[in-house]
Amino acid sequence: MKIKIDNIVLVEGRYDKIKLDSILDGTVIAVNGFGLFKDEEKKATIRALAAIRGAIILCDSDGGGTVIRRHLNSILPKESRINLYIPEILGKEKRKATPSKEGKLGVEGMEAELLRNLFLPFASDAPSSPKSDITAADLFADGFSGGENSSEKRAALAKVLGLPSNISAKLLVDAINILGGREIYEKAYEKAKETF
């Protein structure tokens, strides 16, 4: 059964859209990768839809995906967007002859069950549960931002959470709160501490 999503879902390309269309009952929009940067009409459409329904951004975990995500974040107000992340998994999509430049799977290469689990908390009929959010101050206090080796520590924490290792502290706070807030953070923090 497909997951009903009220938000629009923004992905990089058409194969990502095809993958999510098989899992989600909702509006999935392929932004056409870097073509979005010059496509004012598509950007205006995305802004208008996100203002009404909100937007979930799901890009690949490689460098290109990071640039496209930053651009989407720059054109959408914070209150109308949610950033979801796929884990960094090395491999090659079935339809491609060779792996991507960085050798990582993109959205289209993710297992359907992993993607389903990412979207379940945002299903139209998902029960809401109270959670305690973390803040940038929490990351700073625990050494994941603004200190010596903070980027390496942040990468270790991101790996435990199944997030891209190059994630910024600001986006890491948002992602952790989406994943479950303080409870998830404390468990991941304990595992990440073992590596530094």
C-alpha positions in Angstrom: 0.0 0.0 0.0 1.3 3.5 -0.9 1.9 6.1 1.8 -0.3 9.2 1.4 1.7 12.3 1.6 0.1 15.8 1.5 3.4 17.7 1.1 4.9 18.0 -2.3 8.1 15.9 -2.6 11.1 17.3 -4.5 13.7 15.0 -6.0 16.5 15.5 -8.4 15.5 13.5 -11.5 12.9 11.5 -13.3 14.2 8.1 -12.1 14.0 9.3 -8.5 10.4 10.4 -9.2 9.6 7.0 -10.7 11.0 5.2 -7.6 9.0 7.4 -5.2 5.8 7.2 -7.3 5.8 3.5 -6.7 5.9 4.1 -2.9 4.0 7.4 -2.3 0.5 8.5 -3.0 1.2 12.2 -3.5 2.8 14.9 -5.7 6.5 14.0 -6.5 8.3 16.7 -8.6 11.6 16.1 -10.4 13.5 19.4 -10.3 15.7 18.2 -13.2 19.0 18.4 -11.4 21.1 21.5 -12.1 18.5 22.5 -14.7 16.5 24.0 -11.9 19.0 26.8 -11.4 17.9 28.5 -14.7 14.3 27.3 -14.7 12.4 30.3 -13.2 9.0 28.8 -14.1 9.6 25.6 -12.3 11.0 27.5 -9.3 7.9 29.7 -9.2 5.7 26.6 -9.3 7.6 24.9 -6.5 7.3 28.0 -4.4 3.6 28.3 -5.0 2.9 24.6 -4.2 5.2 24.6 -1.1 3.4 27.7 0.2 0.1 25.8 0.2 1.2 22.2 1.0 4.8 22.4 2.3 7.7 20.6 0.6 9.8 17.5 1.5 13.2 17.7 -0.1 15.0 14.4 -0.9 18.2 14.6 -2.8 21.1 12.2 -3.3 23.9 12.2 -0.7 26.6 13.1 -3.1 28.1 16.5 -3.8 25.6 17.3 -6.6 22.7 16.4 -4.4 24.1 18.7 -1.7 24.3 21.7 -4.1 20.7 21.1 -5.4 19.4 20.8 -1.8 21.1 24.0 -0.8 19.5 25.8 -3.8 16.0 24.4 -2.9 16.5 25.5 0.7 17.5 29.0 -0.5 14.3 29.4 -2.6 11.8 28.0 0.0 11.0 29.5 3.4 12.2 27.4 6.3 8.6 26.9 7.6 7.5 25.3 4.4 10.3 22.8 3.9 11.4 19.5 5.4 14.8 18.0 4.5 15.0 14.2 4.4 18.2 12.3 3.8 19.2 9.0 2.4 22.2 7.2 3.8 25.6 7.1 2.0 25.6 3.6 0.5 28.3 2.7 -2.1 27.0 1.0 -5.2 25.6 1.4 -8.7 22.0 1.8 -9.8 20.7 -1.1 -11.9 20.0 0.9 -15.0 23.6 2.4 -15.1 26.6 0.8 -16.6 29.0 2.4 -14.1 28.7 3.9 -10.6 28.3 7.6 -10.1 31.3 9.8 -9.8 31.4 9.4 -6.0 30.3 5.8 -6.2 27.2 6.3 -4.0 23.7 5.2 -4.6 21.1 7.9 -5.2 17.4 8.0 -4.3 16.6 5.7 -7.2 19.0 3.1 -5.9 17.6 3.0 -2.4 15.6 0.0 -1.2 11.9 0.6 -1.2 11.5 -0.3 2.5 14.2 2.3 3.5 12.3 5.0 1.6 9.0 3.9 3.0 10.4 4.2 6.5 11.7 7.7 5.7 8.3 8.9 4.7 6.1 7.1 7.3 6.3 9.9 9.9 5.0 12.3 7.2 2.0 10.2 6.1 -1.3 12.1 6.1 -2.6 9.7 8.8 0.6 9.4 10.8 0.0 9.7 14.6 1.8 12.6 16.1 3.9 11.9 19.2 5.4 14.4 21.5 9.2 14.7 21.2 11.9 16.8 22.7 13.8 18.7 20.0 17.5 19.3 20.1 19.1 22.6 19.2 22.3 23.9 17.7 23.4 24.6 21.3 23.2 20.9 22.0 25.5 20.1 19.1 27.9 22.8 20.2 27.9 21.6 23.8 28.6 18.0 22.7 31.5 19.0 20.4 29.7 18.5 17.0 30.0 22.1 16.0 32.3 25.1 16.6 35.2 23.2 18.1 38.3 21.2 17.4 37.6 18.1 15.2 33.9 19.0 15.2 33.4 18.2 11.5 34.9 14.7 12.0 32.7 14.2 15.1 29.7 15.4 13.1 30.5 13.0 10.3 30.7 10.2 12.8 27.3 11.1 14.3 25.8 11.5 10.8 27.0 8.0 9.8 25.4 6.5 12.9 22.1 8.2 11.9 22.4 7.1 8.3 22.8 10.7 7.1 25.4 12.2 4.6 28.8 12.7 6.2 29.1 16.2 4.8 25.9 17.5 6.4 26.2 20.9 8.0 25.5 21.4 11.8 22.4 23.4 11.0 20.9 20.8 8.7 21.9 18.0 11.2 19.8 19.7 13.9 16.8 19.7 11.5 17.4 16.1 10.4 17.7 14.8 14.0 14.5 16.5 15.0 12.7 15.0 12.1 14.0 11.6 13.0 12.8 11.8 16.6 14.6 14.5 18.5 16.4 14.1 21.7 15.7 10.4 22.2 17.3 9.6 18.8 20.1 12.0 19.3 21.2 10.6 22.7 21.3 7.0 21.3 23.3 8.1 18.2 25.6 10.3 20.4 26.5 7.2 22.5 27.4 5.1 19.4 29.3 8.0 17.7 31.4 8.6 20.9 32.9 5.1 20.4 34.7 6.4 17.2 36.4 9.4 18.7 
